[in-house]
Structure formats: C-alpha cells, structure tokens
Amino acid sequence: MARERADLGFSDALDEFNPAEWRSPKGRTVNDRPAALRPEKAATNQAAAAAGFRSREPKPTLESKAGEVVTPRRRRTGRNAQFNLKTRPETIAAFCAVADRQGWGLGETLEKAVALLEREYEV
C-alpha cells in the first residue's frame, strides 16, 4: 500500500517554471552571457592559487613519501595474474632498484629472476 504524498501547495508554480527565462540583475537571461565576459584560464588558475585552492587534477609525476620523483611502472604486457608476497621493506626496495636500473617492469623482473633461479638450481 503506497501512501500519497502531501501537497505542499506550490506544484502549479513548478509546472509553469522555465529557468531560461530567469533574468540576471543586469536584465540579461542566462543564455545571453557573451563569451568575452568569461575570464581566461590562466587568470582563473592564478586567482585559485592566490586563494589557496588545491586542484584535484592528477599530477604529471608521482612522488614517493621520501620526496623523490618516481616514474610509473605500468605498461600493457599481457600479464593478467596477480602475485602477492609479504617481504621485508628492504627486499622490496632492492627488487624495485634492480627493475629501475634495468628499465624493466616488476613483472618482467620477476620473470627474469625466476629464470635465473631455475638455471642456477637446474629445476
């Protein structure tokens, strides 16, 4: 059983409402605003920076907690299985350092490490 909503008394005014007919204080409608009145993007960015506005736009480079610039390692490689490990932070840092020095992704580094281990231990 659905109950009907109570009438608030202004539904007739909403039926005749047209926001395009609104007038600004200067007598223009919303759609009459010329593009020349819009400020340039550089001016709005400068005003936002002066007011302390923090943008939510993505930053072009990544920074680690230590402050150094980190390059993203994502590439399309066809690898689609995930492999999670718990290890010491220094081991992760060493693994990432090897990958960075060689210019490899983390998945590629793991594949090469497994190949070396198989060759070393003749598995």
Secondary structure by P-SEA (a helix, b strand, c coil): ccccccccccaaaaaaccccccccccccccccccccccccaaaaaaaaaaacccccccccccccccccccccccccccccbbbbbbbcaaaaaaaaaaaaaacccaaaaaaaaaaaaaaaacc
